[in-house]
Amino acid sequence: MDIGYEEKTLSPTFEGLEEKFLDDIMKLTKEQTDAEDAEIARHRERINAINAQYQDQLAALRVRHANQRDEFLRSESHARQTKYQQAQMDHYPNSGMGPSEPHAYGGVPGESHRPYNTTQIDSYSDRVRFLGGRDQGFEPRGGPYPGGRAYDTGSRYY
């Protein structure tokens, strides 16, 4: 487009100046667009690098949390199992299975060997209360009076 310059070098016309001005604007706009595109490409590369680094750190964090969770669950399970086993050993202290009395009777859990002619009476309800269970209510309903149920016909439960 330098034709206008070769023909009329001495007196530039308004159309020639306008054309030169528009060519300069187009060239500067193209240079500015190319510079912006290069800057955007650099920013995009940096953002992609930061994103990749973040994804790597996130994956490592997930692995670390999974290992910590597994270790916690393992230790919690071991603690509960140990507590359960200790409760079982405490629940049956003289059952013949522990090292406290190697020649224990071992018949009823919680009951050690007793001579035959002892005066201690161990009823089922006392044993249930001692071992921490619930009493099933095998007691007379008549209250504190002896034989109260036999003559108490008004308070029967069906």
C-alpha distance (Angstrom), angle and dihedral (degrees) to the residues before:
residue distance angle dihedral
M1 . . .
D2 3.71 . .
I3 3.78 89.9 .
G4 3.77 91.9 100.7
Y5 3.78 90.4 56.3
E6 3.78 95.0 52.1
E7 3.75 95.5 49.3
K8 3.77 99.5 43.8
T9 3.75 111.5 25.3
L10 3.75 96.2 147.7
S11 3.76 103.3 50.4
P12 3.77 117.1 28.3
T13 3.71 113.7 -156.5
F14 3.75 128.2 -140.1
E15 3.82 92.0 -107.9
G16 3.81 91.2 50.2
L17 3.81 92.4 50.1
E18 3.78 90.8 46.3
E19 3.80 91.0 50.9
K20 3.80 91.9 48.2
F21 3.80 90.4 47.8
L22 3.82 91.6 50.6
D23 3.81 90.9 48.0
D24 3.81 90.6 51.7
I25 3.81 91.1 48.3
M26 3.81 91.1 50.0
K27 3.82 91.3 48.7
L28 3.83 93.1 48.1
T29 3.80 91.8 45.3
K30 3.81 90.4 51.7
E31 3.81 91.5 48.9
Q32 3.82 91.0 48.1
T33 3.82 91.8 48.1
D34 3.81 91.1 48.7
A35 3.84 90.8 49.4
E36 3.82 91.4 48.8
D37 3.81 90.9 47.9
A38 3.81 90.5 51.3
E39 3.81 91.0 49.1
I40 3.81 91.5 47.7
A41 3.82 89.5 50.1
R42 3.84 90.7 51.5
H43 3.80 90.6 48.7
R44 3.81 91.4 47.8
E45 3.83 90.8 51.2
R46 3.81 91.0 49.5
I47 3.82 92.1 47.1
N48 3.82 90.0 49.8
A49 3.81 90.3 50.2
I50 3.83 91.2 49.4
N51 3.82 90.3 47.4
A52 3.81 91.9 50.4
Q53 3.81 90.6 49.0
Y54 3.82 89.9 48.8
Q55 3.81 91.8 50.2
D56 3.82 90.6 50.4
Q57 3.81 91.6 49.5
L58 3.80 91.0 46.3
A59 3.81 91.7 51.3
A60 3.82 90.5 49.1
L61 3.80 90.5 48.6
R62 3.80 91.4 50.3
V63 3.80 91.0 50.9
R64 3.81 91.0 48.3
H65 3.82 92.0 48.7
A66 3.80 91.5 47.6
N67 3.82 90.0 51.8
Q68 3.81 91.7 47.4
R69 3.82 91.1 47.8
D70 3.81 91.5 49.5
E71 3.81 91.3 47.7
F72 3.80 91.1 48.1
L73 3.80 92.8 48.9
R74 3.80 90.5 46.4
S75 3.81 92.8 50.7
E76 3.83 91.9 43.1
S77 3.79 90.7 50.5
H78 3.80 91.1 47.5
A79 3.82 91.2 49.0
R80 3.81 91.9 49.4
Q81 3.78 91.8 46.6
T82 3.80 90.9 49.7
K83 3.81 90.6 47.4
Y84 3.81 90.7 48.9
Q85 3.80 92.3 48.9
Q86 3.80 91.0 47.4
A87 3.81 90.2 49.9
Q88 3.79 89.6 50.7
M89 3.80 91.1 50.7
D90 3.81 91.1 46.8
H91 3.79 90.8 46.4
Y92 3.83 92.8 56.9
P93 3.81 103.2 33.2
N94 3.82 99.0 159.9
S95 3.77 103.7 24.7
G96 3.77 95.0 124.3
M97 3.77 92.1 -105.5
G98 3.78 97.7 90.6
P99 3.80 130.4 72.0
S100 3.82 93.5 -112.0
E101 3.81 95.9 87.2
P102 3.80 116.1 9.5
H103 3.83 94.1 -170.9
A104 3.79 97.4 47.9
Y105 3.76 120.8 147.8
G106 3.81 95.0 -117.4
G107 3.80 95.3 -167.9
V108 3.79 104.0 118.7
P109 3.80 119.7 21.7
G110 3.77 110.5 -107.0
E111 3.79 93.4 18.6
S112 3.77 120.8 103.9
H113 3.79 125.3 -159.5
R114 3.79 113.1 -70.8
P115 3.73 129.5 -176.8
Y116 3.78 115.1 -103.5
N117 3.76 99.8 -116.0
T118 3.82 101.1 52.5
T119 3.76 121.2 135.6
Q120 3.77 94.4 -138.3
I121 3.80 111.5 107.1
D122 3.79 116.3 -155.7
S123 3.79 110.9 -164.5
Y124 3.77 123.9 -168.2
S125 3.81 93.0 -111.9
D126 3.82 92.0 51.3
R127 3.78 90.5 49.8
V128 3.84 91.4 49.4
R129 3.80 91.8 49.4
F130 3.82 91.3 46.4
L131 3.79 93.9 50.6
G132 3.81 92.3 49.2
G133 3.79 98.7 -108.2
R134 3.77 128.5 129.0
D135 3.73 122.3 -91.4
Q136 3.78 107.5 -119.4
G137 3.78 92.8 -145.0
F138 3.80 100.7 -103.9
E139 3.76 91.7 155.6
P140 3.80 127.1 109.6
R141 3.81 114.6 -88.8
G142 3.72 96.8 -146.3
G143 3.78 94.4 90.2
P144 3.77 126.3 -126.7
Y145 3.82 95.1 -30.6
P146 3.78 117.0 95.8
G147 3.77 113.7 -114.3
G148 3.77 92.3 6.6
R149 3.77 95.7 142.5
A150 3.76 95.6 55.6
Y151 3.82 93.5 63.4
D152 3.79 100.5 27.5
T153 3.82 101.7 94.5
G154 3.81 96.4 157.2
S155 3.81 98.1 66.3
R156 3.77 102.6 49.8
Y157 3.77 118.3 139.2
Y158 3.76 119.9 -144.7
